[in-house]
Amino acid sequence: MEIKEMTALTLGRAIKSREAGVREAVKASLDQIGKVDSTLHAFLETDEKKIYDRVKEVESGIKTGRYTGPLAGVPVAVKDNICTRDRKTTCASRILENFVPPYDAEAVRRMENAGMIVIGKTNMDEFAMGSTSETSAYGITRNPWDTEKVPGGSSGGSCAAVAADEVFAALGSDTGGSIRQPAAYCGVVGMKPTYGTVSRYGLIAYASSLDQIGPVGKDVSDCAALLETVAGYDPKDSTSVMRKDLQFTGYLRKDLRGMKIGIPKEYLAEGLDTEVKKALVDAVHLMTRNGAIVEFFSLGLVDYVIPAYYIIASAEASSNLARFDGVKYGYRTEVFEGLHHMYKKTRAEGFGEEVKRRILLGSFVLSSGYYDAYYLKALKVKAMIKKAFDRAFVKYDTLLAPAAPSTAPKVGSSLSDPLNMYLSDIYTAGVNLAGLPAISVPCGRDSSGMPVGMQFIGDCFQEKKIIQAAYAYEQIRGEFPKAQGKGVK
């Protein structure tokens, strides 16, 4: 097996046993990026000097016993809305085109403390607003399975990079499915932890009550190990939760016997592609033959998930993005007359169409006369959705759902119909509204060979149950094929 094809944990063990070297692993990543990224455009930045300076530090740290963790020496990618000290962090937006943070996000700091090596920053939908990675100001990312199709979004660059063997794992952010949906489109594993499990310090905010950093890996074991690395209480983040149960790799057990899994009937209704439904049903049959107890039930309120999500997310985006005005940092228009004209012209030129659309929607629902009618009502619906999930978890250990209504669409087809793009979040956004953990795993392929993903959803702080369910399914499913699209063979 070539180094680039190894999982993160396999590589970590090889480095520890000196069967592979840190420099060798980094070179394998950079060589693969050089080979395929001109086609995929998963990365926005890779600084070889900084990378090899870090290699020397990690090699020395492994020798002296400073870095002893299972992922020491493993190359990793970071989504471009997560701050990295002395390396550009642009949120794939023109308005932050030259922003270089003076500090690392807490999740990045924890990875580096574990001896991991940040190879580069990955492309994304601008400010994480989108489901296809096409709204980036710096060009679209393509799916490694078929370069005529999108990788999903907004963490499409991170998922494409892992699928194409450019890196061994990556960090993304999930606001309404932005890790799980692209993971499904790219045939990799992506996880959104319980809200507050991973520090949001250094994550440039889109919707603060929904955003959560999470791992992307080649398999469930890699996701569990990377989550274990970055999770933990952080006093710098007021939403961070103090938890003791952070040993996620301890639940990698091949056992589904007696596990009760619920499937919301509404998720298999109109709008779900028949091939996605078949892959999900086949996965259910496989799990029941291996001891799982799978039942269909009515979750309720599914029709209200998308309206509530987009009202709340857009309102928070309107507030969070008000700071980008051209005064202290980021892009500033060159010609203007007076302060207010500078604000307006800077934001008009610096933000893309999708970001402006969501800022306008958010400003509208927060305005006098509409606040009660829309925003407060959406918050009440959010609370009702959480209660609906709470009722389900009284009976079930985990819920099972599609990760997306279809496999990856063609490049250009979603941007022409934004409303249809918003509806692609129907199976994922409810998880963020309720603050729950969920993990997306590949479960099959459609007739054109594109990956199909499904997600296990858990109750708050019950990552152990979804990790166990996903790992057990992955083991009985067998090895999933590698991406074989143009440019990544």
C-alpha positions as CSV (number, residue, x, y, z in Angstrom):
1,M,0.0,0.0,0.0
2,E,1.3,3.5,-0.9
3,I,1.6,5.9,2.0
4,K,-1.0,8.3,0.5
5,E,-3.6,5.4,0.6
6,M,-3.1,4.8,4.3
7,T,-5.6,5.9,6.9
8,A,-4.5,8.4,9.5
9,L,-4.2,5.9,12.3
10,T,-2.4,3.4,10.1
11,L,0.1,6.1,9.1
12,G,0.5,7.2,12.7
13,R,1.3,3.6,13.7
14,A,3.8,3.3,10.8
15,I,5.5,6.5,11.9
16,K,5.7,5.3,15.5
17,S,7.2,2.0,14.5
18,R,9.6,3.8,12.0
19,E,8.2,1.9,9.1
20,A,7.4,5.4,7.6
21,G,8.9,8.8,8.2
22,V,7.2,12.1,8.8
23,R,9.0,13.8,5.9
24,E,8.0,10.8,3.7
25,A,4.3,11.2,4.7
26,V,4.4,15.0,4.0
27,K,6.1,14.5,0.7
28,A,3.4,11.9,-0.3
29,S,0.7,14.5,0.5
30,L,2.4,17.3,-1.3
31,D,3.1,15.1,-4.4
32,Q,-0.5,14.1,-4.6
33,I,-1.6,17.7,-4.2
34,G,0.7,18.6,-7.0
35,K,-0.7,15.8,-9.2
36,V,-4.4,16.3,-8.8
37,D,-5.2,19.7,-7.2
38,S,-5.0,21.7,-10.4
39,T,-8.1,19.7,-11.4
40,L,-9.9,19.5,-8.0
41,H,-8.9,22.8,-6.4
42,A,-9.4,21.5,-2.9
43,F,-6.7,23.7,-1.5
44,L,-6.4,27.5,-1.3
45,E,-3.0,27.5,0.4
46,T,0.0,25.2,0.9
47,D,3.2,26.9,2.1
48,E,6.0,24.3,1.7
49,K,8.5,26.3,3.7
50,K,6.3,26.5,6.7
51,I,5.3,22.8,6.3
52,Y,8.9,21.6,6.2
53,D,9.9,23.8,9.1
54,R,7.1,22.1,11.0
55,V,8.3,18.6,9.8
56,K,11.7,19.3,11.5
57,E,9.9,20.3,14.8
58,V,7.7,17.2,14.7
59,E,10.5,14.8,13.9
60,S,12.5,16.2,16.8
61,G,9.4,16.0,19.1
62,I,8.7,12.4,18.2
63,K,12.4,11.5,19.0
64,T,12.3,13.3,22.4
65,G,9.0,11.8,23.4
66,R,7.1,15.2,23.2
67,Y,4.7,13.8,20.6
68,T,3.4,10.3,21.5
69,G,-0.2,10.4,20.3
70,P,-1.6,8.1,17.7
71,L,-1.7,10.8,15.0
72,A,1.8,12.3,15.6
73,G,3.4,13.1,12.2
74,V,0.1,12.8,10.2
75,P,-0.6,15.5,7.6
76,V,-4.0,17.2,8.0
77,A,-5.9,19.9,6.2
78,V,-7.9,22.7,7.8
79,K,-11.0,24.4,6.3
80,D,-10.3,28.1,5.5
81,N,-12.7,29.5,8.1
82,I,-10.6,28.1,10.9
83,C,-7.8,30.4,12.0
84,T,-4.2,29.4,11.5
85,R,-1.4,31.6,12.9
86,D,0.7,33.4,10.2
87,R,-1.2,31.6,7.4
88,K,-4.0,33.1,5.4
89,T,-7.6,32.5,6.6
90,T,-10.0,34.0,4.0
91,C,-13.3,32.1,4.5
92,A,-13.0,31.8,0.6
93,S,-14.2,35.5,0.5
94,R,-12.7,38.5,-1.2
95,I,-13.4,40.6,1.9
96,L,-10.8,38.6,3.8
97,E,-8.4,38.0,0.9
98,N,-5.3,39.1,2.8
99,F,-6.3,38.3,6.4
100,V,-3.5,36.5,8.3
101,P,-4.5,35.6,11.9
102,P,-2.0,36.3,14.7
103,Y,-3.3,33.1,16.5
104,D,-4.4,29.5,16.0
105,A,-7.9,28.3,16.5
106,E,-8.1,26.1,19.6
107,A,-8.8,23.0,17.5
108,V,-5.7,23.7,15.4
109,R,-3.6,24.3,18.5
110,R,-4.7,20.9,19.9
111,M,-3.8,19.1,16.6
112,E,-0.3,20.7,16.7
113,N,0.1,19.7,20.3
114,A,-0.6,16.2,19.2
115,G,2.2,16.4,16.6
116,M,0.0,16.7,13.5
117,I,1.1,18.7,10.5
118,V,-1.2,21.3,8.8
119,I,-0.6,20.9,5.1
120,G,-2.9,23.7,4.0
121,K,-6.2,25.5,4.0
122,T,-9.1,24.0,2.0
123,N,-11.6,25.7,-0.3
124,M,-15.2,26.2,0.8
125,D,-18.4,28.0,0.1
126,E,-17.9,31.7,1.0
127,F,-18.3,32.1,4.8
128,A,-19.7,28.5,4.8
129,M,-22.8,29.7,3.0
130,G,-23.7,27.1,0.4
131,S,-24.0,23.4,-0.2
132,T,-21.7,22.8,-3.2
133,S,-18.4,24.7,-2.7
134,E,-19.2,26.8,-5.7
135,T,-19.7,30.1,-3.9
136,S,-16.0,30.5,-3.1
137,A,-14.5,33.8,-4.4
138,Y,-11.4,31.8,-5.5
139,G,-13.0,29.2,-7.8
140,I,-15.0,26.0,-7.4
141,T,-13.9,22.7,-6.0
142,R,-14.7,19.5,-7.9
143,N,-15.6,16.0,-6.8
144,P,-12.8,13.5,-7.0
145,W,-15.3,10.8,-8.1
146,D,-16.4,12.8,-11.1
147,T,-14.9,16.2,-11.8
148,E,-18.1,17.3,-13.6
149,K,-19.9,17.2,-10.2
150,V,-19.7,19.2,-7.0
151,P,-18.1,17.8,-3.8
152,G,-20.9,19.3,-1.6
153,G,-20.4,22.1,0.9
154,S,-19.6,24.1,2.6
155,S,-16.7,21.8,3.7
156,G,-16.3,20.5,0.2
157,G,-12.5,21.2,0.0
158,S,-11.8,19.3,3.2
159,C,-13.9,16.3,2.0
160,A,-12.5,16.3,-1.5
161,A,-8.9,16.5,-0.2
162,V,-9.4,13.4,2.0
163,A,-11.2,11.5,-0.8
164,A,-8.4,12.2,-3.2
165,D,-5.7,11.1,-0.8
166,E,-4.2,14.6,-0.7
167,V,-4.3,14.4,3.1
168,F,-5.1,11.7,5.6
169,A,-7.7,13.7,7.6
170,A,-9.2,17.2,7.8
171,L,-11.1,19.6,9.9
172,G,-14.4,21.1,8.6
173,S,-17.2,23.1,10.2
174,D,-20.9,22.0,10.2
175,T,-23.6,24.7,10.5
176,G,-26.5,22.8,8.8
177,G,-24.8,19.7,7.4
178,S,-21.6,21.2,6.0
179,I,-19.4,18.3,7.0
180,R,-21.9,15.4,6.7
181,Q,-23.3,16.2,3.2
182,P,-20.0,16.7,1.4
183,A,-18.6,13.6,3.2
184,A,-21.5,11.7,1.6
185,Y,-20.9,13.2,-1.8
186,C,-17.2,12.4,-1.7
187,G,-17.4,8.9,-0.2
188,V,-15.6,9.7,3.1
189,V,-16.6,9.8,6.8
190,G,-17.6,13.2,8.4
191,M,-18.8,13.9,11.9
192,K,-20.5,16.8,13.6
193,P,-20.0,16.5,17.4
194,T,-22.5,17.7,20.1
195,Y,-22.5,21.5,20.2
196,G,-19.9,22.7,22.6
197,T,-17.7,19.6,22.4
198,V,-15.0,21.3,20.2
199,S,-14.0,24.8,20.9
200,R,-15.3,27.5,18.4
201,Y,-12.4,29.8,19.4
202,G,-10.8,30.7,16.1
203,L,-13.7,29.5,14.0
204,I,-14.9,32.6,12.0
205,A,-18.6,32.7,12.8
206,Y,-21.4,32.2,10.3
207,A,-24.3,31.2,12.7
208,S,-22.9,31.1,16.3
209,S,-25.6,28.9,17.8
210,L,-25.3,26.3,15.1
211,D,-21.6,26.2,14.0
212,Q,-19.4,23.3,15.2
213,I,-16.0,22.1,14.1
214,G,-15.7,18.4,13.3
215,P,-13.4,15.8,11.7
216,V,-13.3,14.3,8.2
217,G,-11.5,11.0,7.8
218,K,-11.1,8.0,5.5
219,D,-13.0,5.8,8.0
220,V,-14.8,6.0,11.3
221,S,-11.7,5.2,13.3
222,D,-9.9,8.2,11.9
223,C,-12.8,10.5,12.7
224,A,-13.0,9.2,16.3
225,A,-9.2,9.7,16.8
226,L,-9.2,13.2,15.3
227,L,-12.3,14.2,17.4
228,E,-10.5,12.9,20.5
229,T,-7.5,15.1,19.6
230,V,-9.5,18.4,19.2
231,A,-12.3,18.0,21.7
232,G,-12.2,19.4,25.2
233,Y,-13.2,22.3,27.3
234,D,-11.9,25.7,26.4
235,P,-12.4,28.7,28.7
236,K,-11.9,31.0,25.7
237,D,-15.2,29.8,24.2
238,S,-18.3,30.7,26.2
239,T,-20.2,27.8,24.5
240,S,-17.6,25.2,25.4
241,V,-18.9,22.3,27.5
242,M,-16.8,20.6,30.2
243,R,-17.0,16.9,29.5
244,K,-15.2,13.9,30.9
245,D,-16.3,11.3,28.3
246,L,-13.9,12.3,25.5
247,Q,-12.2,8.9,24.9
248,F,-14.1,8.3,21.6
249,T,-11.8,5.6,20.2
250,G,-12.9,3.3,23.0
251,Y,-16.2,2.8,21.3
252,L,-14.9,1.4,18.1
253,R,-16.7,-1.9,18.6
254,K,-18.0,-4.3,16.0
255,D,-21.2,-5.0,17.7
256,L,-24.8,-4.1,16.7
257,R,-26.6,-6.7,18.7
258,G,-29.6,-5.3,20.5
259,M,-28.9,-1.7,19.3
260,K,-32.2,0.1,18.7
261,I,-32.2,2.2,15.6
262,G,-35.1,4.5,14.6
263,I,-35.7,5.8,11.0
264,P,-38.0,8.8,10.7
265,K,-40.7,7.9,8.1
266,E,-40.6,11.5,6.9
267,Y,-37.0,11.1,5.7
268,L,-38.0,8.4,3.3
269,A,-41.0,10.3,1.8
270,E,-41.2,12.4,-1.4
271,G,-38.0,14.2,-2.4
272,L,-35.6,11.3,-1.7
273,D,-33.8,9.9,-4.7
274,T,-34.8,6.3,-5.3
275,E,-31.2,5.1,-5.6
276,V,-30.3,6.8,-2.3
277,K,-33.3,5.2,-0.7
278,K,-32.3,1.7,-2.0
279,A,-28.8,2.1,-0.6
280,L,-30.2,3.1,2.8
281,V,-32.6,0.2,2.8
282,D,-29.8,-2.2,1.8
283,A,-27.8,-0.9,4.8
284,V,-30.7,-1.5,7.1
285,H,-31.1,-5.1,6.0
286,L,-27.4,-5.6,6.5
287,M,-27.6,-4.2,10.1
288,T,-30.7,-6.2,11.0
289,R,-29.0,-9.4,9.9
290,N,-26.2,-8.5,12.3
291,G,-28.4,-8.0,15.4
292,A,-29.6,-4.4,15.2
293,I,-33.3,-3.7,15.9
294,V,-34.5,-1.2,13.3
295,E,-37.9,0.5,13.4
296,F,-39.7,3.2,11.5
297,F,-41.4,6.0,13.5
298,S,-42.7,9.5,13.0
299,L,-40.4,12.3,14.1
300,G,-42.7,15.2,13.2
301,L,-41.9,18.8,12.4
302,V,-39.6,17.9,9.5
303,D,-41.3,20.4,7.2
304,Y,-40.3,23.2,9.5
305,V,-36.6,22.4,9.7
306,I,-35.5,24.3,6.6
307,P,-37.6,27.5,7.3
308,A,-36.4,27.6,10.9
309,Y,-32.8,26.9,10.0
310,Y,-32.5,29.5,7.3
311,I,-34.2,32.2,9.4
312,I,-32.0,31.6,12.4
313,A,-28.8,31.1,10.4
314,S,-29.4,34.1,8.3
315,A,-30.2,36.3,11.3
316,E,-27.0,35.3,13.0
317,A,-25.0,35.7,9.8
318,S,-26.4,39.3,9.4
319,S,-25.1,40.1,12.9
320,N,-21.8,38.2,12.7
321,L,-20.8,39.6,9.3
322,A,-21.5,43.2,10.3
323,R,-17.9,43.4,11.5
324,F,-16.5,43.1,8.0
325,D,-16.7,46.8,7.0
326,G,-13.2,47.6,5.6
327,V,-12.1,49.6,8.7
328,K,-9.8,47.4,10.7
329,Y,-8.8,44.5,8.5
330,G,-9.7,42.7,5.3
331,Y,-10.7,44.2,1.9
332,R,-11.4,47.9,1.5
333,T,-12.7,49.6,-1.7
334,E,-10.2,51.9,-3.2
335,V,-12.5,54.8,-4.3
336,F,-15.2,56.2,-2.0
337,E,-16.8,59.4,-0.7
338,G,-17.2,59.4,3.1
339,L,-17.4,56.7,5.7
340,H,-20.9,55.3,5.0
341,H,-20.2,55.1,1.3
342,M,-17.0,53.2,2.1
343,Y,-18.9,50.7,4.2
344,K,-21.5,50.1,1.5
345,K,-19.1,49.9,-1.4
346,T,-16.6,47.7,0.5
347,R,-19.4,45.2,1.4
348,A,-21.0,45.2,-2.0
349,E,-17.6,44.4,-3.6
350,G,-16.2,42.1,-1.0
351,F,-19.1,39.8,-0.4
352,G,-20.4,37.3,-3.0
353,E,-24.1,36.9,-4.1
354,E,-25.0,34.1,-1.8
355,V,-23.5,35.9,1.3
356,K,-25.4,39.1,0.4
357,R,-28.6,37.1,-0.1
358,R,-28.4,35.7,3.4
359,I,-27.3,39.0,5.0
360,L,-30.4,40.6,3.5
361,L,-32.7,37.8,4.6
362,G,-31.2,38.0,8.1
363,S,-31.5,41.8,8.3
364,F,-35.1,41.5,7.2
365,V,-36.2,38.9,9.8
366,L,-34.4,40.9,12.6
367,S,-36.0,44.2,11.6
368,S,-38.7,46.0,13.5
369,G,-42.1,44.6,12.7
370,Y,-40.8,41.2,11.5
371,Y,-38.7,40.1,14.5
372,D,-41.6,38.5,16.3
373,A,-43.3,37.2,13.2
374,Y,-40.2,35.4,11.9
375,Y,-37.1,35.2,14.2
376,L,-38.9,34.6,17.5
377,K,-41.2,32.1,15.9
378,A,-38.2,30.2,14.4
379,L,-36.6,30.0,17.8
380,K,-39.8,28.5,19.2
381,V,-39.8,25.9,16.4
382,K,-36.1,25.2,17.1
383,A,-37.1,24.3,20.7
384,M,-40.0,22.1,19.4
385,I,-37.6,20.3,17.1
386,K,-35.2,19.6,20.0
387,K,-38.2,18.1,22.0
388,A,-39.1,15.9,19.1
389,F,-35.6,14.4,19.0
390,D,-35.7,14.1,22.8
391,R,-38.8,11.9,22.6
392,A,-37.2,9.8,19.9
393,F,-34.1,9.1,22.0
394,V,-36.2,7.8,24.9
395,K,-36.9,4.8,22.7
396,Y,-33.9,4.6,20.3
397,D,-30.1,4.5,20.8
398,T,-29.5,6.2,17.5
399,L,-31.5,7.5,14.5
400,L,-30.6,6.7,10.9
401,A,-31.2,9.1,8.0
402,P,-30.0,9.9,4.5
403,A,-27.2,12.5,4.5
404,A,-28.6,14.2,1.4
405,P,-31.6,13.7,-0.9
406,S,-29.5,12.7,-3.9
407,T,-25.9,12.0,-4.9
408,A,-23.7,14.9,-6.0
409,P,-25.3,17.2,-8.6
410,K,-23.5,18.5,-11.6
411,V,-21.4,21.7,-11.3
412,G,-23.6,24.8,-12.0
413,S,-27.0,23.1,-11.5
414,S,-27.5,24.2,-7.9
415,L,-26.5,27.9,-8.1
416,S,-29.2,28.4,-10.7
417,D,-31.8,27.4,-8.2
418,P,-30.8,28.6,-4.7
419,L,-34.1,27.4,-3.1
420,N,-33.5,23.8,-4.3
421,M,-29.9,24.1,-2.9
422,Y,-31.4,25.1,0.5
423,L,-33.7,22.0,0.5
424,S,-30.7,19.7,0.2
425,D,-30.1,20.4,3.9
426,I,-33.4,18.9,4.9
427,Y,-31.9,15.7,6.6
428,T,-29.0,17.5,8.2
429,A,-30.1,20.9,9.5
430,G,-32.3,19.6,12.2
431,V,-29.3,18.0,13.9
432,N,-27.7,21.5,14.2
433,L,-30.9,23.1,15.5
434,A,-31.0,20.5,18.3
435,G,-27.3,20.6,19.0
436,L,-26.9,16.8,18.4
437,P,-24.0,14.7,17.2
438,A,-24.2,12.9,13.9
439,I,-21.8,11.0,11.6
440,S,-22.0,10.4,7.9
441,V,-20.7,7.1,6.4
442,P,-20.7,5.8,2.8
443,C,-23.4,3.1,2.3
444,G,-23.4,2.5,-1.4
445,R,-23.2,4.0,-4.9
446,D,-25.7,5.0,-7.5
447,S,-26.0,3.8,-11.1
448,S,-23.4,6.3,-12.2
449,G,-20.9,5.1,-9.6
450,M,-21.3,8.2,-7.2
451,P,-21.1,7.6,-3.5
452,V,-24.3,7.5,-1.3
453,G,-24.0,8.5,2.4
454,M,-26.2,7.9,5.4
455,Q,-25.9,9.4,8.9
456,F,-26.3,8.1,12.4
457,I,-27.7,10.7,14.7
458,G,-27.2,10.6,18.5
459,D,-28.6,12.3,21.6
460,C,-26.6,15.1,23.1
461,F,-23.2,13.9,24.4
462,Q,-23.8,10.4,23.0
463,E,-21.1,10.3,20.4
464,K,-20.1,6.9,21.7
465,K,-23.3,5.3,20.4
466,I,-23.1,6.8,16.9
467,I,-19.4,5.9,16.7
468,Q,-20.1,2.3,17.7
469,A,-23.0,2.0,15.2
470,A,-21.1,3.6,12.4
471,Y,-17.9,1.6,13.0
472,A,-19.9,-1.7,13.3
473,Y,-21.7,-1.0,10.1
474,E,-18.5,0.0,8.4
475,Q,-16.9,-3.3,9.4
476,I,-19.8,-5.5,8.2
477,R,-20.1,-3.4,5.0
478,G,-16.5,-4.0,4.1
479,E,-14.0,-1.7,2.4
480,F,-15.5,1.1,0.4
481,P,-14.0,1.8,-3.1
482,K,-11.6,4.7,-3.6
483,A,-12.4,7.7,-5.7
484,Q,-11.5,6.9,-9.3
485,G,-12.5,10.1,-11.1
486,K,-10.5,12.1,-13.7
487,G,-7.4,13.6,-12.1
488,V,-7.2,11.3,-9.1
489,K,-6.2,7.9,-10.5
